[in-house]
Amino acid sequence: MEVHITSDEMAHSKSPFVQSFEERRSELLNWADTVTGCKITVHQLNDNYGPAPSHAAADAIVATPETRNMCQSINEQRNENGLPALHIIEVMHLDGIEGGIISSSSIRNGHMDQEGHPWMTLHQRQSTLKMAAALDSELKTPMGTLFEGPEDDPEIGMAAALDGLPTSHGVIITVGDVTTKTMLDMGLIPDIALIDGQTKRTELEDEFKVDCSQFAVQLHAVNPAGLLTPSLNQAVAEALRAEQSVVLEVDGEEDLAPLVIHCLAPIGTVVMYGQPKTGVVVQYTSLEVKSRCRHLLSLFEVE
């Protein structure tokens, strides 16, 4: 059986976060090795049809409901080429646990993992979660890359962090008043900002507060320290759906919000937050990061 997968050029025209051809090819071959009697060869697909219209040895083609018409078009081309029509084997999609089909797009958009499970369950999103005391030290450890800079000049760490961003990345989310204001003072508006009017759990003076009027959309959430509330979860989800810049003002604390953000955000999202006295931490949303955040959330207590 031949499997044809899109080239890097075709895949990246759809999304810059698709795995490379070699990575996808390797994963397919590794999967095939786990299935008894599954013998496949993997080839590169450089256009929508591939070799199917002129493949003399082929006798069948696999389609999903939305690609069946393309397979019929292939058969018309084969007829013009004097070849017999391919038998079209239509396979149905698998549904995710909370609805929607399991697809590469759904996974990249952050909606579900490869098996269709949500990264943060509906029950978790609708419950108030309390951080277990045992997680305190682990959550204080920076999750991401630290860009160092003096505390009295946060623009140094921020500039280094921004210079380190790859050409292709998703929305930029700042968590914390100092991090957000630093970016604004540099003439940049983050796509999403979470603030609580505090730094080191001390209320900021007016001159150091974020000017929320610079954002197109203003949202609010209630989230006491040490908790993750449905109010915050809903607001984060709404912010991620917005098409304009958003500031989310949290009544309480936003320190734990990155766990929710990474679970709900698309692959490639950039989350930035300050690390006291050391600089700015940058973490990209990836499958690995999502898995870690899901594990940590599973250790929270449901109130």
C-alpha positions in Angstrom: 0.0 0.0 0.0 1.3 3.4 -0.9 0.7 6.4 1.4 1.2 9.9 -0.1 1.6 12.8 2.3 1.9 16.5 1.4 5.3 18.1 0.8 6.6 20.7 3.2 5.7 23.4 0.7 2.1 22.3 0.5 1.7 21.7 4.2 3.3 25.1 5.3 0.9 26.9 2.9 -1.9 25.6 5.2 -0.1 26.2 8.5 3.5 27.0 9.5 3.1 24.6 12.5 2.7 21.4 10.5 5.4 18.9 11.2 8.1 18.5 8.6 7.7 15.8 5.8 10.4 13.7 7.4 8.8 13.8 10.8 5.4 12.9 9.4 6.9 10.1 7.3 8.8 8.7 10.2 5.7 8.7 12.4 3.7 6.9 9.8 6.3 4.2 9.3 6.6 3.7 13.1 2.8 3.4 13.4 2.8 0.8 10.5 5.4 -1.3 12.3 2.9 -1.7 15.2 0.1 -3.0 13.0 0.3 -6.7 12.1 0.4 -7.2 8.3 0.5 -3.5 7.5 3.1 -2.9 4.8 3.3 0.6 3.5 5.6 2.9 1.5 5.4 6.6 2.1 5.8 9.1 -0.8 5.8 12.9 -1.1 2.7 14.6 -2.5 3.4 17.7 -4.5 0.0 18.6 -5.8 -3.7 17.8 -5.0 -3.8 14.7 -7.2 -0.4 13.1 -7.0 0.3 10.1 -9.2 -3.2 8.7 -9.0 -4.5 9.9 -12.5 -1.7 8.0 -14.3 -0.8 5.3 -11.7 -1.2 2.1 -13.8 -0.7 -0.3 -10.9 -3.2 1.3 -8.5 -6.6 -0.2 -8.1 -8.1 1.6 -5.1 -8.0 5.0 -3.4 -9.0 5.9 0.2 -11.2 9.0 0.7 -13.0 10.8 3.5 -16.5 12.3 2.8 -15.0 15.7 1.8 -12.4 14.3 -0.6 -14.7 11.8 -2.4 -15.4 14.3 -5.1 -11.7 14.7 -5.7 -11.3 11.0 -6.1 -14.1 11.0 -8.6 -12.3 13.7 -10.5 -9.2 11.5 -10.5 -11.2 8.6 -12.0 -12.3 11.0 -14.8 -8.7 11.8 -15.5 -7.8 8.1 -15.4 -10.6 7.4 -18.0 -9.0 10.0 -20.3 -5.7 8.3 -19.8 -7.1 4.9 -20.8 -6.9 3.5 -17.2 -9.6 1.7 -15.2 -11.3 3.7 -12.5 -10.0 3.3 -8.9 -12.3 1.7 -6.3 -13.1 4.5 -3.8 -12.9 3.3 -0.2 -14.7 5.9 1.9 -13.7 6.1 5.6 -15.6 8.1 8.2 -13.9 10.5 10.6 -13.5 9.7 14.3 -15.2 12.1 16.6 -13.5 13.9 19.5 -14.7 13.3 23.1 -16.4 16.6 23.3 -17.5 16.8 19.6 -15.8 17.8 16.4 -13.8 15.4 14.2 -10.2 14.4 15.1 -8.1 16.1 12.5 -4.7 17.7 12.2 -6.4 21.1 12.1 -8.3 20.5 15.4 -5.0 19.4 17.1 -3.1 22.4 15.8 -5.9 24.7 16.9 -5.5 23.3 20.4 -9.0 21.8 20.7 -7.9 18.2 21.3 -5.0 15.8 21.4 -4.3 13.1 18.8 -6.8 10.7 20.4 -9.6 13.3 20.5 -9.3 14.1 24.3 -9.6 17.8 25.3 -6.5 19.2 27.0 -8.7 20.6 29.7 -12.0 18.7 30.3 -15.4 20.4 30.4 -15.6 19.4 34.1 -12.4 21.1 34.8 -13.3 24.2 32.9 -16.6 24.5 34.8 -15.1 23.8 38.2 -13.1 25.9 40.6 -9.7 24.2 40.9 -7.4 24.7 43.9 -3.7 24.3 43.6 -2.3 21.5 45.7 0.4 22.7 48.1 2.8 20.1 46.7 2.9 21.9 43.4 4.1 25.2 44.8 7.8 24.7 44.2 7.3 23.2 40.8 5.1 26.0 39.6 7.6 28.6 40.8 10.2 27.0 38.4 10.1 28.9 35.1 8.4 26.9 32.4 10.1 28.1 29.2 13.2 30.0 28.2 14.4 32.8 30.5 15.7 36.0 28.8 17.6 37.8 31.5 17.4 41.4 32.3 17.6 43.7 35.4 14.5 44.2 37.4 14.8 48.0 37.2 15.0 48.0 33.4 12.6 45.2 32.2 12.8 46.4 28.6 16.2 44.7 28.3 14.8 41.2 29.0 11.7 42.0 26.9 13.9 43.1 23.9 15.9 39.9 24.1 12.7 37.8 24.3 11.2 39.5 21.3 14.4 39.2 19.2 14.4 35.5 20.0 10.9 34.9 18.6 10.9 32.7 15.4 9.6 34.1 12.2 6.5 31.9 12.4 4.6 32.1 15.7 1.0 32.4 16.9 -0.5 35.2 19.0 1.6 36.7 21.7 0.1 36.6 25.2 1.6 38.6 28.1 0.7 37.5 31.7 1.3 40.1 34.3 1.2 43.9 34.6 4.9 44.6 34.4 5.4 42.4 31.4 2.4 43.9 29.6 3.3 47.5 30.4 6.9 46.9 29.3 5.7 45.7 25.9 3.3 48.6 25.6 6.1 51.1 26.6 8.1 49.7 23.7 5.4 50.6 21.3 4.0 47.0 20.9 0.5 45.8 21.8 0.3 42.1 22.7 -2.5 40.1 21.1 -3.8 39.2 24.6 -2.8 40.5 28.0 -3.7 39.3 31.4 -3.3 41.7 34.3 -4.4 42.0 37.9 -3.1 45.4 39.0 -0.4 43.9 41.2 3.2 43.1 41.2 4.6 40.7 43.8 1.1 40.7 45.3 1.3 44.4 46.0 -1.1 46.8 44.3 0.6 49.0 41.7 0.7 52.7 41.9 -1.3 54.4 39.1 1.8 55.4 37.1 2.8 51.8 36.7 -0.6 50.4 35.8 -1.5 49.2 32.3 -3.4 51.6 30.1 -6.2 49.3 29.1 -7.6 51.8 26.5 -4.8 50.6 24.1 -6.6 47.3 23.7 -9.6 46.9 21.4 -11.4 44.5 23.7 -11.6 44.5 27.5 -12.7 41.4 29.4 -13.0 40.8 33.2 -12.7 37.6 35.3 -12.7 36.8 39.0 -9.9 34.5 40.1 -8.7 34.4 43.7 -5.1 33.5 44.5 -4.2 29.8 44.3 -7.3 29.0 42.3 -8.4 28.6 38.7 -12.1 29.6 38.3 -14.7 29.0 35.6 -14.7 32.8 35.3 -11.1 32.9 34.3 -11.4 29.8 32.1 -14.3 31.3 30.1 -12.6 34.6 29.7 -9.3 33.0 28.4 -11.3 31.0 25.9 -13.2 34.2 24.8 -9.9 36.1 24.4 -8.4 33.3 22.3 -11.4 33.6 19.9 -11.1 37.3 19.6 -9.9 38.8 16.3 -8.6 42.1 18.0 -6.3 42.8 20.8 -7.7 41.9 24.2 -6.8 42.9 27.8 -8.2 40.5 30.5 -8.4 42.2 33.9 -8.4 39.7 36.7 -9.9 40.5 40.0 -7.6 38.4 42.1 -4.5 36.9 40.6 -3.5 35.7 37.1 -0.3 33.7 38.1 -1.8 30.3 37.3 -3.4 31.4 34.1 -0.6 30.1 31.8 -1.7 26.5 32.7 -5.2 27.3 31.2 -3.8 29.3 28.3 -1.5 26.5 27.1 -4.3 23.9 27.4 -6.8 26.0 25.3 -4.5 27.8 22.9 -3.4 26.8 19.4 0.0 25.3 18.8 2.6 28.1 18.3 1.0 30.5 20.8 3.7 32.6 22.6 3.2 33.1 26.4 5.4 35.7 28.1 5.6 36.5 31.8 8.0 38.1 34.2 10.4 36.2 36.5 11.0 38.3 39.5 14.5 39.9 39.6 15.7 37.8 36.6 13.9 38.7 33.4 11.2 37.5 31.0 10.2 33.9 30.4 8.9 32.8 27.0 7.0 29.5 26.5 5.6 28.3 23.2 2.4 26.2 23.2 3.3 22.8 21.9 2.0 19.2 22.3 4.6 18.6 25.0 3.7 21.8 26.9 0.0 21.0 26.7 0.7 17.5 28.1 2.6 18.9 31.0 -0.1 21.5 31.8 -2.8 18.9 31.6 -0.8 16.7 34.0 -0.4 19.6 36.5 -4.1 20.5 36.3 -5.0 16.9 37.1 -3.2 17.4 40.4 -5.4 20.3 41.4 -8.2 19.8 43.8 -11.8 20.4 42.7 -13.6 22.7 45.2 
